[in-house]
C-alpha cells in the first residue's frame, strides 16, 4: 500500500479540525469583544473568560496549522522486511487473529482515520506504544493494555 494516501488522509482530517477550530476561535473572539459582554461590575469576568477561551482556541488552531505543514512535508520512507521501525512507518500489529494498523507520525497521536478499507490510528514516538515500536522489526512483540490486562501483540507488517 502506498503511504501518500495515508498522509493525505491525515492532512485532510487535520485541515477539517483546523477549519473547525479557527471558526471557534473567531466566534470566541467576537464574544469576548462584544458590547453584551462588557463587565457590569468589578467581579464580572465574562469578557475576560471569553478572551482566555479565544486565546486558547487560537493557539490550538496554530498548533493544528503547524501539524498540517509538518505532515505535508513528511518523508515517507520505504520499509522492507528487515527494516527497523521509524517515523513514517505503517505498522500492523496482530494478536489472537485480530489486526490493528498504526501510523507512526511526528505529531497528533490518537488521530483516527481510514484509507480505503483500512482504519488506522496515528501514534507518536513519545506515546507509550510509539516508544515500544521505535527500533523494533517485523516479528518482534509489543505489549498493549487490554480489558483483561496487558496483551502481547506481534508486529506482523511494516510498510
C-alpha positions, -999 to 999 in steps of 0.1 A, spaced: 0 0 0 12 35 -9 16 57 22 9 90 3 -29 85 6 -24 79 43 -5 111 47 -32 128 26 -60 114 48 -42 127 79 -37 162 64 -74 162 53 -85 154 88 -62 180 103 -75 206 79 -111 198 89 -100 202 125 -82 234 117 -113 249 100 -135 240 129 -110 253 155 -104 286 136 -142 291 134 -145 285 171 -116 309 178 -133 336 157 -166 331 175 -149 333 209 -131 365 199 -163 380 187 -179 371 221 -150 385 240 -152 418 223 -190 421 222 -207 450 239 -230 425 255 -200 410 274 -189 443 289 -182 440 326 -211 451 348 -191 452 380 -156 445 393 -163 408 397 -179 403 363 -154 382 344 -175 372 313 -154 392 289 -121 381 305 -132 344 304 -142 347 267 -109 363 259 -90 335 276 -111 310 257 -104 328 224 -67 329 231 -66 292 238 -86 283 208 -63 305 186 -32 287 200 -48 253 193 -56 264 157 -20 275 153 -8 241 165 -30 223 141 -18 245 112 18 236 122 9 199 122 -7 203 87 26 218 74 47 191 91 26 163 76 25 179 41 63 177 40 67 144 59 92 120 43 76 86 38 104 61 38 100 26 23 104 -2 48 115 -37 40 111 -70 59 143 -63 77 136 -26 84 136 -10 118 105 10 127 109 48 125 86 78 119 67 73 87 61 36 92 27 19 88 27 -9 113 3 -38 115 0 -55 150 -16 -88 154 -29 -106 185 -54 -135 187 -61 -133 150 -71 -96 151 -51 -69 134 -47 -33 143 -29 -7 120 -9 22 133 9 50 115 40 63 134 38 101 129 56 130 143 25 146 160 -12 143 166 -12 109 182 -47 94 186 -60 108 153 -80 80 137 -88 79 100 -95 55 72 -80 49 37 -98 25 15 -108 -3 38 -80 2 63 -87 20 96 -56 32 113 -45 53 143 -16 78 144 8 71 173 38 93 181 73 84 192 66 99 226 34 78 232 37 45 252 30 24 221 53 46 199 82 42 224 77 4 222 76 4 184 106 25 177 136 4 168 116 -28 166 114 -51 135 88 -74 120 82 -104 142 90 -85 175 65 -83 202 50 -53 220 27 -51 250 -6 -32 248 -31 -27 276 -63 -46 272 -96 -52 291 -82 -84 306 -48 -68 313 -18 -63 291 -16 -84 259 13 -92 237 10 -82 201 32 -94 173 45 -69 147 30 -86 116 40 -60 90 59 -28 85 54 -6 54 
